[in-house]
Amino acid sequence: MQTQEGQIVNLENLCRSGNRQNPADALSADEQEFIGDLNQLLQDSYGVQVASSVAPQTAISQAKEICNALDLGTFVDYRRTQAQIIAGYRDPTTQRIANSQARAIQTLAPKYFCPAFAD
């Protein structure tokens, strides 16, 4: 990921190794639109430019986890755990970017993956 200031930040540790996208895995039209909106929201709202090293499947998986947590009524616990993980990063820039990405995914998840929770 590249910050607005041009700094490149490696987000490998944010991505679960089992969620790396295989080039053969095609995204649905809705998933492609979600990734496009996610990248745009990160750029516009948080000043973060997402590089190709961030796996789209990881963002999609996180969005679906959010929907699951909303369905189960455990979203507060989900977000608390996520915040603890982000707080564990030593570099403040990495923390800021990870938090921005988490907020952006939380914003878009209902629209694309759990419309019952959309505004």
Chimera marker file (.cmm) of the C-alpha trace (Angstrom):
<marker_set name="trace">
<marker id="1" x="0.000" y="0.000" z="0.000" r="1" g="1" b="0" radius="0.5"/>
<marker id="2" x="1.208" y="3.515" z="-0.680" r="1" g="1" b="0" radius="0.5"/>
<marker id="3" x="0.352" y="6.417" z="1.612" r="1" g="1" b="0" radius="0.5"/>
<marker id="4" x="-0.630" y="9.833" z="0.324" r="1" g="1" b="0" radius="0.5"/>
<marker id="5" x="2.901" y="10.964" z="1.178" r="1" g="1" b="0" radius="0.5"/>
<marker id="6" x="4.285" y="8.307" z="-1.189" r="1" g="1" b="0" radius="0.5"/>
<marker id="7" x="5.555" y="5.922" z="1.502" r="1" g="1" b="0" radius="0.5"/>
<marker id="8" x="5.233" y="2.240" z="0.581" r="1" g="1" b="0" radius="0.5"/>
<marker id="9" x="3.953" y="0.079" z="3.452" r="1" g="1" b="0" radius="0.5"/>
<marker id="10" x="4.056" y="-3.717" z="3.338" r="1" g="1" b="0" radius="0.5"/>
<marker id="11" x="0.730" y="-5.142" z="4.488" r="1" g="1" b="0" radius="0.5"/>
<marker id="12" x="1.701" y="-8.805" z="4.189" r="1" g="1" b="0" radius="0.5"/>
<marker id="13" x="1.068" y="-9.309" z="7.912" r="1" g="1" b="0" radius="0.5"/>
<marker id="14" x="-2.505" y="-8.058" z="7.540" r="1" g="1" b="0" radius="0.5"/>
<marker id="15" x="-3.335" y="-10.687" z="4.958" r="1" g="1" b="0" radius="0.5"/>
<marker id="16" x="-4.033" y="-14.217" z="6.036" r="1" g="1" b="0" radius="0.5"/>
<marker id="17" x="-1.851" y="-16.565" z="3.987" r="1" g="1" b="0" radius="0.5"/>
<marker id="18" x="-4.811" y="-18.789" z="3.168" r="1" g="1" b="0" radius="0.5"/>
<marker id="19" x="-6.674" y="-15.929" z="1.496" r="1" g="1" b="0" radius="0.5"/>
<marker id="20" x="-4.176" y="-15.035" z="-1.200" r="1" g="1" b="0" radius="0.5"/>
<marker id="21" x="-5.895" y="-14.695" z="-4.507" r="1" g="1" b="0" radius="0.5"/>
<marker id="22" x="-5.083" y="-17.195" z="-7.184" r="1" g="1" b="0" radius="0.5"/>
<marker id="23" x="-5.048" y="-15.448" z="-10.591" r="1" g="1" b="0" radius="0.5"/>
<marker id="24" x="-7.393" y="-18.178" z="-11.799" r="1" g="1" b="0" radius="0.5"/>
<marker id="25" x="-9.984" y="-17.143" z="-9.216" r="1" g="1" b="0" radius="0.5"/>
<marker id="26" x="-12.358" y="-14.759" z="-10.955" r="1" g="1" b="0" radius="0.5"/>
<marker id="27" x="-14.206" y="-12.151" z="-8.967" r="1" g="1" b="0" radius="0.5"/>
<marker id="28" x="-17.921" y="-11.684" z="-9.501" r="1" g="1" b="0" radius="0.5"/>
<marker id="29" x="-19.152" y="-8.368" z="-10.851" r="1" g="1" b="0" radius="0.5"/>
<marker id="30" x="-20.304" y="-7.352" z="-7.344" r="1" g="1" b="0" radius="0.5"/>
<marker id="31" x="-16.911" y="-8.314" z="-5.871" r="1" g="1" b="0" radius="0.5"/>
<marker id="32" x="-15.098" y="-6.313" z="-8.550" r="1" g="1" b="0" radius="0.5"/>
<marker id="33" x="-17.329" y="-3.320" z="-7.836" r="1" g="1" b="0" radius="0.5"/>
<marker id="34" x="-16.684" y="-3.726" z="-4.077" r="1" g="1" b="0" radius="0.5"/>
<marker id="35" x="-12.904" y="-3.734" z="-4.649" r="1" g="1" b="0" radius="0.5"/>
<marker id="36" x="-13.159" y="-0.691" z="-6.918" r="1" g="1" b="0" radius="0.5"/>
<marker id="37" x="-15.258" y="1.183" z="-4.362" r="1" g="1" b="0" radius="0.5"/>
<marker id="38" x="-12.905" y="0.098" z="-1.561" r="1" g="1" b="0" radius="0.5"/>
<marker id="39" x="-9.864" y="1.432" z="-3.398" r="1" g="1" b="0" radius="0.5"/>
<marker id="40" x="-11.670" y="4.678" z="-4.199" r="1" g="1" b="0" radius="0.5"/>
<marker id="41" x="-12.884" y="5.139" z="-0.616" r="1" g="1" b="0" radius="0.5"/>
<marker id="42" x="-9.399" y="4.507" z="0.754" r="1" g="1" b="0" radius="0.5"/>
<marker id="43" x="-7.942" y="7.059" z="-1.648" r="1" g="1" b="0" radius="0.5"/>
<marker id="44" x="-10.642" y="9.708" z="-1.210" r="1" g="1" b="0" radius="0.5"/>
<marker id="45" x="-11.391" y="9.430" z="2.489" r="1" g="1" b="0" radius="0.5"/>
<marker id="46" x="-8.183" y="8.205" z="4.043" r="1" g="1" b="0" radius="0.5"/>
<marker id="47" x="-5.465" y="9.272" z="1.599" r="1" g="1" b="0" radius="0.5"/>
<marker id="48" x="-4.337" y="5.672" z="1.117" r="1" g="1" b="0" radius="0.5"/>
<marker id="49" x="-3.421" y="4.197" z="-2.260" r="1" g="1" b="0" radius="0.5"/>
<marker id="50" x="-3.863" y="0.426" z="-2.339" r="1" g="1" b="0" radius="0.5"/>
<marker id="51" x="-1.184" y="-1.395" z="-4.307" r="1" g="1" b="0" radius="0.5"/>
<marker id="52" x="-1.647" y="-4.758" z="-5.998" r="1" g="1" b="0" radius="0.5"/>
<marker id="53" x="-0.021" y="-6.510" z="-3.012" r="1" g="1" b="0" radius="0.5"/>
<marker id="54" x="-3.301" y="-6.307" z="-1.083" r="1" g="1" b="0" radius="0.5"/>
<marker id="55" x="-5.313" y="-9.375" z="-2.072" r="1" g="1" b="0" radius="0.5"/>
<marker id="56" x="-8.886" y="-8.607" z="-3.118" r="1" g="1" b="0" radius="0.5"/>
<marker id="57" x="-9.989" y="-11.955" z="-1.668" r="1" g="1" b="0" radius="0.5"/>
<marker id="58" x="-8.728" y="-10.837" z="1.752" r="1" g="1" b="0" radius="0.5"/>
<marker id="59" x="-10.860" y="-7.684" z="1.678" r="1" g="1" b="0" radius="0.5"/>
<marker id="60" x="-13.861" y="-9.687" z="0.457" r="1" g="1" b="0" radius="0.5"/>
<marker id="61" x="-13.341" y="-12.261" z="3.201" r="1" g="1" b="0" radius="0.5"/>
<marker id="62" x="-13.129" y="-9.522" z="5.831" r="1" g="1" b="0" radius="0.5"/>
<marker id="63" x="-16.324" y="-7.925" z="4.516" r="1" g="1" b="0" radius="0.5"/>
<marker id="64" x="-18.134" y="-11.250" z="4.755" r="1" g="1" b="0" radius="0.5"/>
<marker id="65" x="-16.786" y="-11.733" z="8.306" r="1" g="1" b="0" radius="0.5"/>
<marker id="66" x="-18.295" y="-8.351" z="9.184" r="1" g="1" b="0" radius="0.5"/>
<marker id="67" x="-21.664" y="-9.458" z="7.822" r="1" g="1" b="0" radius="0.5"/>
<marker id="68" x="-21.449" y="-12.678" z="9.788" r="1" g="1" b="0" radius="0.5"/>
<marker id="69" x="-20.643" y="-10.736" z="12.971" r="1" g="1" b="0" radius="0.5"/>
<marker id="70" x="-23.576" y="-8.394" z="12.302" r="1" g="1" b="0" radius="0.5"/>
<marker id="71" x="-25.878" y="-11.390" z="11.799" r="1" g="1" b="0" radius="0.5"/>
<marker id="72" x="-24.694" y="-13.012" z="15.029" r="1" g="1" b="0" radius="0.5"/>
<marker id="73" x="-24.752" y="-9.762" z="17.008" r="1" g="1" b="0" radius="0.5"/>
<marker id="74" x="-21.017" y="-10.034" z="17.695" r="1" g="1" b="0" radius="0.5"/>
<marker id="75" x="-19.798" y="-7.067" z="15.684" r="1" g="1" b="0" radius="0.5"/>
<marker id="76" x="-18.533" y="-5.188" z="18.748" r="1" g="1" b="0" radius="0.5"/>
<marker id="77" x="-16.410" y="-8.208" z="19.703" r="1" g="1" b="0" radius="0.5"/>
<marker id="78" x="-15.205" y="-8.549" z="16.096" r="1" g="1" b="0" radius="0.5"/>
<marker id="79" x="-14.171" y="-4.884" z="15.976" r="1" g="1" b="0" radius="0.5"/>
<marker id="80" x="-12.493" y="-5.086" z="19.397" r="1" g="1" b="0" radius="0.5"/>
<marker id="81" x="-10.384" y="-8.053" z="18.245" r="1" g="1" b="0" radius="0.5"/>
<marker id="82" x="-9.534" y="-6.265" z="15.016" r="1" g="1" b="0" radius="0.5"/>
<marker id="83" x="-8.482" y="-3.132" z="16.939" r="1" g="1" b="0" radius="0.5"/>
<marker id="84" x="-6.210" y="-5.225" z="19.163" r="1" g="1" b="0" radius="0.5"/>
<marker id="85" x="-4.512" y="-6.738" z="16.122" r="1" g="1" b="0" radius="0.5"/>
<marker id="86" x="-3.998" y="-3.305" z="14.569" r="1" g="1" b="0" radius="0.5"/>
<marker id="87" x="-2.660" y="-1.902" z="17.851" r="1" g="1" b="0" radius="0.5"/>
<marker id="88" x="-0.048" y="-4.670" z="17.812" r="1" g="1" b="0" radius="0.5"/>
<marker id="89" x="1.708" y="-3.192" z="14.790" r="1" g="1" b="0" radius="0.5"/>
<marker id="90" x="4.773" y="-1.244" z="15.859" r="1" g="1" b="0" radius="0.5"/>
<marker id="91" x="4.810" y="1.225" z="12.990" r="1" g="1" b="0" radius="0.5"/>
<marker id="92" x="2.240" y="4.031" z="13.419" r="1" g="1" b="0" radius="0.5"/>
<marker id="93" x="1.861" y="4.397" z="9.655" r="1" g="1" b="0" radius="0.5"/>
<marker id="94" x="1.001" y="0.716" z="9.322" r="1" g="1" b="0" radius="0.5"/>
<marker id="95" x="-1.508" y="1.083" z="12.153" r="1" g="1" b="0" radius="0.5"/>
<marker id="96" x="-3.124" y="4.077" z="10.466" r="1" g="1" b="0" radius="0.5"/>
<marker id="97" x="-3.373" y="2.329" z="7.121" r="1" g="1" b="0" radius="0.5"/>
<marker id="98" x="-4.690" y="-0.899" z="8.640" r="1" g="1" b="0" radius="0.5"/>
<marker id="99" x="-7.301" y="1.054" z="10.588" r="1" g="1" b="0" radius="0.5"/>
<marker id="100" x="-8.289" y="2.996" z="7.469" r="1" g="1" b="0" radius="0.5"/>
<marker id="101" x="-8.688" y="-0.224" z="5.522" r="1" g="1" b="0" radius="0.5"/>
<marker id="102" x="-10.766" y="-1.789" z="8.315" r="1" g="1" b="0" radius="0.5"/>
<marker id="103" x="-13.085" y="1.253" z="8.468" r="1" g="1" b="0" radius="0.5"/>
<marker id="104" x="-13.478" y="1.316" z="4.689" r="1" g="1" b="0" radius="0.5"/>
<marker id="105" x="-14.366" y="-2.383" z="4.553" r="1" g="1" b="0" radius="0.5"/>
<marker id="106" x="-16.847" y="-1.903" z="7.412" r="1" g="1" b="0" radius="0.5"/>
<marker id="107" x="-18.444" y="0.954" z="5.509" r="1" g="1" b="0" radius="0.5"/>
<marker id="108" x="-18.849" y="-1.004" z="2.277" r="1" g="1" b="0" radius="0.5"/>
<marker id="109" x="-19.580" y="-4.534" z="3.547" r="1" g="1" b="0" radius="0.5"/>
<marker id="110" x="-23.333" y="-4.025" z="4.084" r="1" g="1" b="0" radius="0.5"/>
<marker id="111" x="-23.874" y="-2.584" z="0.612" r="1" g="1" b="0" radius="0.5"/>
<marker id="112" x="-22.259" y="-5.537" z="-1.147" r="1" g="1" b="0" radius="0.5"/>
<marker id="113" x="-22.508" y="-8.548" z="1.146" r="1" g="1" b="0" radius="0.5"/>
<marker id="114" x="-25.239" y="-8.017" z="3.750" r="1" g="1" b="0" radius="0.5"/>
<marker id="115" x="-27.845" y="-5.570" z="2.413" r="1" g="1" b="0" radius="0.5"/>
<marker id="116" x="-30.120" y="-6.202" z="5.410" r="1" g="1" b="0" radius="0.5"/>
<marker id="117" x="-27.663" y="-4.032" z="7.373" r="1" g="1" b="0" radius="0.5"/>
<marker id="118" x="-27.224" y="-1.315" z="4.733" r="1" g="1" b="0" radius="0.5"/>
<marker id="119" x="-28.436" y="2.180" z="5.551" r="1" g="1" b="0" radius="0.5"/>
<link id1="1" id2="2" r="1" g="1" b="0" radius="0.2"/>
<link id1="2" id2="3" r="1" g="1" b="0" radius="0.2"/>
<link id1="3" id2="4" r="1" g="1" b="0" radius="0.2"/>
<link id1="4" id2="5" r="1" g="1" b="0" radius="0.2"/>
<link id1="5" id2="6" r="1" g="1" b="0" radius="0.2"/>
<link id1="6" id2="7" r="1" g="1" b="0" radius="0.2"/>
<link id1="7" id2="8" r="1" g="1" b="0" radius="0.2"/>
<link id1="8" id2="9" r="1" g="1" b="0" radius="0.2"/>
<link id1="9" id2="10" r="1" g="1" b="0" radius="0.2"/>
<link id1="10" id2="11" r="1" g="1" b="0" radius="0.2"/>
<link id1="11" id2="12" r="1" g="1" b="0" radius="0.2"/>
<link id1="12" id2="13" r="1" g="1" b="0" radius="0.2"/>
<link id1="13" id2="14" r="1" g="1" b="0" radius="0.2"/>
<link id1="14" id2="15" r="1" g="1" b="0" radius="0.2"/>
<link id1="15" id2="16" r="1" g="1" b="0" radius="0.2"/>
<link id1="16" id2="17" r="1" g="1" b="0" radius="0.2"/>
<link id1="17" id2="18" r="1" g="1" b="0" radius="0.2"/>
<link id1="18" id2="19" r="1" g="1" b="0" radius="0.2"/>
<link id1="19" id2="20" r="1" g="1" b="0" radius="0.2"/>
<link id1="20" id2="21" r="1" g="1" b="0" radius="0.2"/>
<link id1="21" id2="22" r="1" g="1" b="0" radius="0.2"/>
<link id1="22" id2="23" r="1" g="1" b="0" radius="0.2"/>
<link id1="23" id2="24" r="1" g="1" b="0" radius="0.2"/>
<link id1="24" id2="25" r="1" g="1" b="0" radius="0.2"/>
<link id1="25" id2="26" r="1" g="1" b="0" radius="0.2"/>
<link id1="26" id2="27" r="1" g="1" b="0" radius="0.2"/>
<link id1="27" id2="28" r="1" g="1" b="0" radius="0.2"/>
<link id1="28" id2="29" r="1" g="1" b="0" radius="0.2"/>
<link id1="29" id2="30" r="1" g="1" b="0" radius="0.2"/>
<link id1="30" id2="31" r="1" g="1" b="0" radius="0.2"/>
<link id1="31" id2="32" r="1" g="1" b="0" radius="0.2"/>
<link id1="32" id2="33" r="1" g="1" b="0" radius="0.2"/>
<link id1="33" id2="34" r="1" g="1" b="0" radius="0.2"/>
<link id1="34" id2="35" r="1" g="1" b="0" radius="0.2"/>
<link id1="35" id2="36" r="1" g="1" b="0" radius="0.2"/>
<link id1="36" id2="37" r="1" g="1" b="0" radius="0.2"/>
<link id1="37" id2="38" r="1" g="1" b="0" radius="0.2"/>
<link id1="38" id2="39" r="1" g="1" b="0" radius="0.2"/>
<link id1="39" id2="40" r="1" g="1" b="0" radius="0.2"/>
<link id1="40" id2="41" r="1" g="1" b="0" radius="0.2"/>
<link id1="41" id2="42" r="1" g="1" b="0" radius="0.2"/>
<link id1="42" id2="43" r="1" g="1" b="0" radius="0.2"/>
<link id1="43" id2="44" r="1" g="1" b="0" radius="0.2"/>
<link id1="44" id2="45" r="1" g="1" b="0" radius="0.2"/>
<link id1="45" id2="46" r="1" g="1" b="0" radius="0.2"/>
<link id1="46" id2="47" r="1" g="1" b="0" radius="0.2"/>
<link id1="47" id2="48" r="1" g="1" b="0" radius="0.2"/>
<link id1="48" id2="49" r="1" g="1" b="0" radius="0.2"/>
<link id1="49" id2="50" r="1" g="1" b="0" radius="0.2"/>
<link id1="50" id2="51" r="1" g="1" b="0" radius="0.2"/>
<link id1="51" id2="52" r="1" g="1" b="0" radius="0.2"/>
<link id1="52" id2="53" r="1" g="1" b="0" radius="0.2"/>
<link id1="53" id2="54" r="1" g="1" b="0" radius="0.2"/>
<link id1="54" id2="55" r="1" g="1" b="0" radius="0.2"/>
<link id1="55" id2="56" r="1" g="1" b="0" radius="0.2"/>
<link id1="56" id2="57" r="1" g="1" b="0" radius="0.2"/>
<link id1="57" id2="58" r="1" g="1" b="0" radius="0.2"/>
<link id1="58" id2="59" r="1" g="1" b="0" radius="0.2"/>
<link id1="59" id2="60" r="1" g="1" b="0" radius="0.2"/>
<link id1="60" id2="61" r="1" g="1" b="0" radius="0.2"/>
<link id1="61" id2="62" r="1" g="1" b="0" radius="0.2"/>
<link id1="62" id2="63" r="1" g="1" b="0" radius="0.2"/>
<link id1="63" id2="64" r="1" g="1" b="0" radius="0.2"/>
<link id1="64" id2="65" r="1" g="1" b="0" radius="0.2"/>
<link id1="65" id2="66" r="1" g="1" b="0" radius="0.2"/>
<link id1="66" id2="67" r="1" g="1" b="0" radius="0.2"/>
<link id1="67" id2="68" r="1" g="1" b="0" radius="0.2"/>
<link id1="68" id2="69" r="1" g="1" b="0" radius="0.2"/>
<link id1="69" id2="70" r="1" g="1" b="0" radius="0.2"/>
<link id1="70" id2="71" r="1" g="1" b="0" radius="0.2"/>
<link id1="71" id2="72" r="1" g="1" b="0" radius="0.2"/>
<link id1="72" id2="73" r="1" g="1" b="0" radius="0.2"/>
<link id1="73" id2="74" r="1" g="1" b="0" radius="0.2"/>
<link id1="74" id2="75" r="1" g="1" b="0" radius="0.2"/>
<link id1="75" id2="76" r="1" g="1" b="0" radius="0.2"/>
<link id1="76" id2="77" r="1" g="1" b="0" radius="0.2"/>
<link id1="77" id2="78" r="1" g="1" b="0" radius="0.2"/>
<link id1="78" id2="79" r="1" g="1" b="0" radius="0.2"/>
<link id1="79" id2="80" r="1" g="1" b="0" radius="0.2"/>
<link id1="80" id2="81" r="1" g="1" b="0" radius="0.2"/>
<link id1="81" id2="82" r="1" g="1" b="0" radius="0.2"/>
<link id1="82" id2="83" r="1" g="1" b="0" radius="0.2"/>
<link id1="83" id2="84" r="1" g="1" b="0" radius="0.2"/>
<link id1="84" id2="85" r="1" g="1" b="0" radius="0.2"/>
<link id1="85" id2="86" r="1" g="1" b="0" radius="0.2"/>
<link id1="86" id2="87" r="1" g="1" b="0" radius="0.2"/>
<link id1="87" id2="88" r="1" g="1" b="0" radius="0.2"/>
<link id1="88" id2="89" r="1" g="1" b="0" radius="0.2"/>
<link id1="89" id2="90" r="1" g="1" b="0" radius="0.2"/>
<link id1="90" id2="91" r="1" g="1" b="0" radius="0.2"/>
<link id1="91" id2="92" r="1" g="1" b="0" radius="0.2"/>
<link id1="92" id2="93" r="1" g="1" b="0" radius="0.2"/>
<link id1="93" id2="94" r="1" g="1" b="0" radius="0.2"/>
<link id1="94" id2="95" r="1" g="1" b="0" radius="0.2"/>
<link id1="95" id2="96" r="1" g="1" b="0" radius="0.2"/>
<link id1="96" id2="97" r="1" g="1" b="0" radius="0.2"/>
<link id1="97" id2="98" r="1" g="1" b="0" radius="0.2"/>
<link id1="98" id2="99" r="1" g="1" b="0" radius="0.2"/>
<link id1="99" id2="100" r="1" g="1" b="0" radius="0.2"/>
<link id1="100" id2="101" r="1" g="1" b="0" radius="0.2"/>
<link id1="101" id2="102" r="1" g="1" b="0" radius="0.2"/>
<link id1="102" id2="103" r="1" g="1" b="0" radius="0.2"/>
<link id1="103" id2="104" r="1" g="1" b="0" radius="0.2"/>
<link id1="104" id2="105" r="1" g="1" b="0" radius="0.2"/>
<link id1="105" id2="106" r="1" g="1" b="0" radius="0.2"/>
<link id1="106" id2="107" r="1" g="1" b="0" radius="0.2"/>
<link id1="107" id2="108" r="1" g="1" b="0" radius="0.2"/>
<link id1="108" id2="109" r="1" g="1" b="0" radius="0.2"/>
<link id1="109" id2="110" r="1" g="1" b="0" radius="0.2"/>
<link id1="110" id2="111" r="1" g="1" b="0" radius="0.2"/>
<link id1="111" id2="112" r="1" g="1" b="0" radius="0.2"/>
<link id1="112" id2="113" r="1" g="1" b="0" radius="0.2"/>
<link id1="113" id2="114" r="1" g="1" b="0" radius="0.2"/>
<link id1="114" id2="115" r="1" g="1" b="0" radius="0.2"/>
<link id1="115" id2="116" r="1" g="1" b="0" radius="0.2"/>
<link id1="116" id2="117" r="1" g="1" b="0" radius="0.2"/>
<link id1="117" id2="118" r="1" g="1" b="0" radius="0.2"/>
<link id1="118" id2="119" r="1" g="1" b="0" radius="0.2"/>
</marker_set>
